[in-house]
Amino acid sequence: MTWLIAPSAEACLEEIIADLRRRGRDVRAFEQDLRKAMTRILAFPKHGREVPEFQGSAFREFTVPPYRFFYSVDEATKKLWLVDVWHRNQVPKHPHMPAAAR
């Protein structure tokens, strides 16, 4: 399995990192926690939980507090798509697969 990051998720990550820097937070710690979580999901793709707001969808999530990371597993191509990131206090919109994944 390999990770691919959708443009929507990449934009969210850039915003999060910029916000952490503005607030004087430890960006390296966040990045390390994110890498650890993504590595764990890479080893066990179904380890992430179903997104409660979208049960029955193909999307799963993992958290790096205070953020929720939405992803999808493509068993046929052995790819994990990180498709969106939301703060835990936000009500997420239904994630969408990028055109490249269809």
N, C-alpha and C positions, 0 to 999 in steps of 0.2 A: 504494500500500500504506500501511496505517496500523497502528500497534502498539496492541494491547489487552493489558491485564495482568490475568490471572486472580487472584481473591482469594488463592489459595494462593501465588502468586508475590509478590503484594504483601505478604503477611504475612512471607514470607522476607526480602524486601528491608528491611522495617522492622526485623526482628531483626538483620540484618547491620549496618545503619546504627547501631542502638543499641549493638551490640557494638563497632564501630569507635570510637564516641564513648567508651565505657567504657574502652577500652584506649588512648585518647589518639591514635588514628590520624587520618590526614587524610581526612575524609569527602568533602571537595570533590574531591580527586584521584580517589577511587573513583567518585563520581558522574560526573565528567568522562570517565573511562575507560569507564564503562557507557554514557553517551550516545554516545560515539564508536563503540563496538561496535554499539549498536542502530541507529545511523545507517547504518553499513556494511551491516548485515543488511537494513535497509530498502531500500537501493539494490540489493542482491544477495541476495535471500532464500534462495537455495540455497547461499550461500557457507558457511554453518555446516555442520559435519560431522554425519553420521549418528551417533546416540548408540550407541557400541560395545556397550553392554549390551543395547540394544533394536533391533538391526539389523532392517531391514524394517518398522519402525514409521514413522508419519508424523512423528515428532519429530526435530528437529535440535538442535544445541547450538552455543554459542559460549562463550568463556571471558573472564572478567575476573579474573585470578588473585587469590586462590586459589579462585574460584567458577566453577561451571558453570551456564549459563543454558539451560534447555530451552524450545524454542518449536516452534510448528507454523505452517505456511503454508496459508492458505485462499485458493486462487487464485480461487474463484468470487466471494468477497466482497472480495477484495483486502485481507485482514487478516492480520496476524501476531499470533499469540497467545503471549505469554510465560506459560508454565504452571507452571514450577517452577525453583527455584534450589537447588543443592547445593554444599557445600564439596568440593573435589577429593579429600579424604581419606574422604569418605562414600561408601557404596555406595548409589546412587540407587534409589528405588522407581520403578516404571513411571509416567511422567507421564500425567495424564488431562486431557482437555479440559473446560473449565468448561461447565456446563449452558447458559449463554448462547451458546456457540459451536455447539451441536448443532442 
